[in-house]
Each structure stands twice: as C-alpha cells, then as structure tokens.
C-alpha cells in the first residue's frame, strides 16, 4: 500500500521508557497513544513510501511472527495514523464480502468508511434513530475515541463492498447495571422491512456476543422522545417490535421536547 507521510503533522511527541509514545497532531489537535511497535512503525514511515518496504524490515526483525500477522498489524496501525492526519494512504482501503451479508465490529480498519456511511445517512432518507445529529460527532476519530474509552461499541452490516447498516450500543458505567442502550441506528432505506428486520437482528446479535463476553446483560433498551401522551411510533420502531422490543415505561416531562419513552428487548 502506497502512502504519503505528512511532515510536520506531529506537534508533540513524548516517548516513555517502555518505548510507547504520546502523540499530538496538528491537523485535528487530538492525542494518540502508540505502543512500542506502533512507535517503531511511525519511525519508519518518513523513510519509505510503501507498506511492503516496512513489512520486509519487520519480517527480518520478527522472524518468529507470520508475515500475515505482521502485515495485518502494520496496516491497522497505518490506518490509525491516517485517521490522525500523520499519513495519507493512497489506497482507500475496503472490506468486502462474498455472498451473504456480514456483521462486523467497527474497528481501526473501518472507522473511515463507517463515518462516511453515517454522515451520508444523516443527510438522506435512510431509516435512522440517533441522539446526536451533528456530523462532527461521527468523525472517525471520535468513533474510535468512544470505542477505546468503552463508551460505545459499534457494528456495521456490509453487503459486498457496501455498508447497509450501522448500530452502536453503550453500557452503563454502573457495575450492577444489566442493561445496554442503543445510541444510534442507521439502515439503508432501499432494504425491505424483512431485510431490515434480519440485519437489525444480526447487528444486535453480533454486538451482544461481544458485550456479553464481558458482563451479564438482561435487556437492550432504546429511547424515544414523544411530544404527546400516545405511544411513540415510526417505521424503525415497528421493525424493532417485530424483533421483540416492547414499551417498558414512560418518563413524564423528562425532556424539553416532551416525555421519554423506553422500549426494551428482554434477553
């Protein structure tokens, strides 16, 4: 993979005795923490222009590690550095499936594509539910930050080369809590209701396999603001109800726009 190293993109770098380093970049004024391998790769970048050249060096330095493992780690770190404006990868980077739709946990290789899908969905007629409508909330850097800080976990549905859905859940920081909250959902409007039901269920199952490996969860919850006393309804909620979500409670006058209604799927 060809890349362009952006000289003077790093405004501050502090290396620890362990070999790890704290990086602050000029372009977006964000902090990035790199482990020793990440720092090693960062130091190689100005000297070369292709990832294959760096991989050759790493293969000699780590002869006991399979080249495929080294290449995956190298590309992942390069994609992280691209997010923070340190390099520009000439290859956009893509993930594709053969045949069936796959549900993939959003990570360093995919934040850029996921961010683009979300921003496009905010501005078209996709089926969606979200708490924050500002594009800046969904930048690749902030998607990564929320994941790294365990604020939020995201998953996307991909069909071929096209992302067709995204969902993010958050866990309560309270140790005794056994509920997770759906923060946002974005689904391609072109899908049929049956396809939406299938892929919403698939994304939920994939996220729950991840979260339930860390703590016990009894229910998944989604919140809607309602300006009237009637139970909230929209197309997305009707599909969630087919999956098993049900109205759990209403908090009267909880928001400046009206009541807050909670719908939950009990596990």
Secondary structure, 3 states (H helix, E strand, C coil): CEEEECCCCEEEEEECCCCCEEEEECCCCCEEEECHHHHHHHHHHCCCCEHHHHHHHHHHHCCCCCHHHHHHHHHHHHHHHHHCCCEEECCCCCCCCCCCCEEEECCCCCHHHHHHHHHHHHCCCCEEEECCCCHHHHCHHHHHHHHHCCCCEEEEEEECCEEEEEEEEEECCCCCCCEEEEEEEEECCCCCHHHHHHHHHHHHHHHHHHHHCCCCCCEEEEEEEECCCCCCCCHHHHHHHHHCCEEEEEEEEEECCEEEEEEEEEC
